[in-house]
Amino acid sequence: MTGTATAASERSVGVGATALRYRVQGGGGGEPLVLLHPWFGCVAFWDEVAERITGRPVIVADLYSLGEGDWRGVHGPPGIAAAVGALLDAEGIERCALAGNSTGGVAAQLFAIEHPERVARLILIGTGASTAGIPPGYRAEIEAWLADDPDGSRSAALVRRLLARDPEPARMAAFVAAVAGANREYMARTLEGVLALDLRARLGAIAAPTLIIRGTLDAARTPEHVETLLAGIAGSRAVEIPGAGHSPMVDSPDALVGLMADFLDERPDR
């Protein structure tokens, strides 16, 4: 179901010694949808999806906000998963639909593994159960960013890596500014956690119906990552978006919104 969403409400919740900012918009009787952005993307990556998915509350988490307080102990996918739990508790939500892109997708997998009873549906976009086998060029750009980024050019290059084509210049500049303005140490420690994490042996604990989405021009994740998720998550299915990149919510929103809305609106017995 798609349409026009209502105005967003900005909120926050404590997570350890820091806090997670998030926005809630839309409404209706469907289970809430929580959206987790990629690591070199930002909360604004989800704008078009959040505006067009209706019939349920849509909650968009600003993962970089965790780095604005004392983030020690809540970084990496475990920290993001803990923040998802805190968000759901703060909103009084027992079960949600959960969608994550890239690092957001890794955290979504981890939350679904550790709290299967709280995830009604899971959407994994441009992600994998481990970073084994990511394209060497992308890995080299990540390693270069971890080493240093004195003028911000490596951050800008990694934002562009997520997209099959650039949005209009002002929007792209806002994406890059969001990455450049985030706490670099928190970002680096979280990224190192993603690189070290391997969830392949734990995928069987995911109980939610799962849709796996990959853009055919994804420069960061391969078809093999999709096959691993399909093999590990019972009853999961996968679809590719032709011409889309690693973050299709930005470069192919029409196709992504259609896939997500159809999946979320399916009857449970389908």
Sequence and secondary structure as in RCSB ss.txt:
>XXXX:A:sequence
MTGTATAASERSVGVGATALRYRVQGGGGGEPLVLLHPWFGCVAFWDEVAERITGRPVIVADLYSLGEGDWRGVH
GPPGIAAAVGALLDAEGIERCALAGNSTGGVAAQLFAIEHPERVARLILIGTGASTAGIPPGYRAEIEAWLADDP
DGSRSAALVRRLLARDPEPARMAAFVAAVAGANREYMARTLEGVLALDLRARLGAIAAPTLIIRGTLDAARTPEH
VETLLAGIAGSRAVEIPGAGHSPMVDSPDALVGLMADFLDERPDR
>XXXX:A:secstr
 B      EEEEEEETTEEEEEEEEE SSS  EEEE  TTS GGGGHHHHHHB SSEEEEEEGGGGGGS  TTS 
HHHHHHHHHHHHHHHHT S EEEEEETHHHHHHHHHHHH GGGEEEEEEES  SB TT  HHHHHHHHHHHH  T
TSHHHHHHHHHT SS   HHHHHHHHHHHHTS HHHHHHHHHHHHH B GGGGGG  S EEEEEETT SS  HHH
HHHHHHHSTT EEEEETT  S HHHH HHHHHHHHHHHHTS TT 
